[in-house]
């Protein structure tokens, strides 16, 4: 009888339901403990997350359990789930992500939605994504606006390699260039109708206190002394790469709206507006090259 009870207990301990309960406990007090545990277990089982809800009694094989325990240990140590899985969803696409690129955030989808509003479905515009990283903005826009000519730049060759793989995966025709901000496009004589940029905007001194700096590339985070160094430099390049009346969209930090508006006014004599995210925080600065102050 004792042997039978022990065997039953071991079997129950390896079921989907039991494994998830232990994983949630290990990841607490993280607010995403439930979702993280489910995502990792679904990956270990090579199944959809719906499988976990429908088959709580499924007993993991030893190989599956080892794979899950390995991923769980990485997550418990703080590594982002996206890097563990090697993928992150953005808008309507799944993107490969590695530690060479910033993990795409839902907030950046607001910039994409604004870009899609500025480029109507039947229009053929020249669009650039500056500092493309994983290629999220460029690829999503190219898929939604296939008549437009989309290009993207990044200073990191490792990031561009990830972006190229993502573009190929989704059949997106994008011209990628390595270089500093818009400089590669200036050298080629490109004239843009729309420029998008989600540049590093965290102040250098703030980085050590942020968990994101432990895992994501510093090159994609560090915005200089006040977080606006790269935005300043990009503003100086606009006259050489943008067509008359071109639109510009910049993602910014939650407290940078007024500062970036002032920069646009002082350096370009243009009027910008700040768009807020769903948490009512400053998120995007938008202006047109014909928006005189």
N, C-alpha and C positions, 0 to 999 in steps of 0.2 A: 504493500500500500504506500509506504513512504517513497519508494522508487518511482511509483506512478505519479505521485503528487509532485515530486521534484521535477520530473520530466515535463509535466503540464506547466509548472511554473516557469521553466526555462523556455518553453515554447511561447507562452504568453508574453514573456519579456522581450521576445524578438518580433512581435507583431507590429504592424504599422501604428496602431493606437498606442501601444506601450512605448515604442521608440519615440513617437512624437511627444508624449508626455514627459519623458526624461529629457528630451532635447529642449523643450520649452523651459523646463526648470533650470537647465544649465545656462541658457541664454538670458534668463531674466537678470536684471529688471529692464532689459531692452524693450522698448515699445513695439518693436517689430519681431519679437521672439517667435510668435506664432507663424507669421508669414515666412520668416527666415528658415525655420525648421521645416516647413512644408516645401519650400523651394528646393532646399538641399536634399530632402528625402526623395522628392520627385525626380531629381537629377540622378540620384543613386540608383533608383529603380528604373530609370529611363522610361518614365511614365508621365502622363499629364497629372496636374494637381488634383483633378476630379477623381482620379483613381484612389487617392488617399481617403477621400470621404466615403467612397462606395465600398472600400475593402479594408476596413480597419482591422480585420482579423487576419489579413495576409501576413504570413511569417516570412521575414527576410532571410534570404540565403546568406551564408557566411560571407561571400564575396560582396554582396550588396551592403551588408552591415559594416564591413571594413571600409568600404568606400564612403558610406555615410559618416562613420565615426571620424574619418580623416577630415572630411569637409567641415564637420561640426567643430572639431578642434580648431581649425583655422578661423572659423567665425567667432568662436568664443575668445580667441586671441585678438579680435577686433578687425580682422580683414574683411573688407566689404564683400557682400554676397555676390555682387556683379563680377568681381575678379575671380571669386571661387568658381562661379558658374561659367565665366568667360563670355557672358552675354548680358545685355540690358535692353529692355524695350524702350523705344522712343517713338512717339506719335503712333504710326501704324506699321512700324518696322522693328525687327530685332537686330541689334548691332553687336558684333564682336567687340569686346573691350579687354584690354590688357593693362598692366600697370604703366604702360607708356602713354595712356590717354586718360583724360578726365572722364569720369563716369557721367553720362548724360543725365540731366535732372529734368523733372516734370516742368519746372519753371521755364526752361528754355523752349518748351513747346509753345509758350505764349509768343515768343519772338517769331517762331515759325508761322503761327497763325496770322500774325500781323503781316509777315512777308507774303503769305498766300493772299491776303486781302489786297495787298498792293500790286500783285501780279495776277491779273485775271486769267482764267483757264485757257483762253484762246490767244493770249498774248505771247509774243516771243521777245523776251527781255534778256539782257546780259546781267547775270547775277553772280555775286561772289560771296563766299563764306571765308572770312579772314580768321585764321587760327582755328582750323576746322576740327582738329583732334580726331575723334572717331569717325568724323564725316557726317554726323547726325543731321545738322541743318541742311547741308548741301544735298545729301542723298534724299532726305524726305521731301525737299522742295523739288528736286529734279523729277521725282516720281509723280508728284502732284501737278507739276507744270512742265510737261515733257517738251513743249515748244520752246522753252527758254534755254539759253546757253548758260550752263552753270560751271563755274570754276571755283577752286578752293586752294588756300595756301596754309602752310604751317612751317614753323622753323625747325620742327623735329621730324627727321626722316623716319624714325620709328613710329611716330604717330601717323605719318602719311602712309606708311605700309599698312597699318590697320585700316585707315580710311579707304585705301584702294581695294583691300579685300572686301570691305563692306559694300562698296559701290559695285564691285563685280557680283557679289552675292545677290544684290537687288536689281541688277541690270540697269544701273544708273550711269548715264554718260556724263562724266565730270572730268574736267581738265585740272589735274592736281599739280601744284608747283611748290617747291621748297624755297623758303626765304623768309625775310623779316617783314611781317605784316603784309602790306599791299605791294611791296617793292618788286616782287617777280612779275606782277601784272603791269606795273608802271614800265618796267623794262621791255615788256612785249607790246606796249602801246594799247593795252586793253582800255576800253571805256565802258563803264558800268552804268546800268540803269538802277540797280539796287545793290547795296552793300550791307551784308549782315556780319556781325562780329560778337562773339561771346569770348572776350579776352580775359586774362587774369585780372581780378579786381580786388584781391585781398591785400591789405597793407602788410608789408614785410614783417613788422614787429608783432602783428596779430597772428601770424601763422603758427608759431610754436604752441600756442594755446588751443589750437583747433585739431580735433581728431583727424580731420581730412588730410592734414599734412603728414600724418604717419604713413599713409598708403598711396595717395594720389600724387602724380608728378608735380614737383615744385614749380617747374617751368609753366605749368598750366594754372597755377594758383597765385604766384607772387606778382602783384601789381605795382611793386615799388613802395616808396615811403608812405604815400597816401592811398595807394591802390589804383591810382589813375595814370600811372606813367605810360602804359601802353596805349591807353585811350588818347592821351595828348599826342603821342607820336603818330597814331593813325589819323587824327584830325589834320595833321600837317601834310599828310599824303593825299588827302581826298581830292584836292584840286587837280592832281596829276592823273587820277585814275577814274574819276566820276564824270559822266556825261552831264550836260546842263540839265537841271531839274531832277537829278538822280535822288533817290530816297536812301536814307541811312538808318539802320537799326542797330543799336548797341545794347547788349545786356549789361546791367550794372548791379552793384550791391544795394542792399535795402536802404542805406542812408546816403546814397550818392547822387540822387536825382538833381538836387539844386546845384551841387558842385559841377556836374557834367553840363547842365544847362548853361551855367556861367562860362564854362570853357568853350562851348559852341558859340556863344554870343561874343566872347572876347576874341577868339582866334579866327572865327569865320564870319562874324557879323550875321549870324543866322539865328533864327528862333527855333527852339526845340521844345517838345512836350515830353512829359514823363508818363508812362503807362504803368499802372500798378498790377501786381499779381492778385491771386484769389485771397491772399491774406492781407490785402490792402497795403503792401509794401512796395516801394519803388523797385521796378524790375527792368524796364526798357526805356531808353531814350530814343525818340524818333524825330527826324528832321529831314527836310528837303533842301537841296541846294538853291532853290528859289525862294526859300522862306526867310526873306530879309527881316531883320529886326526893325 
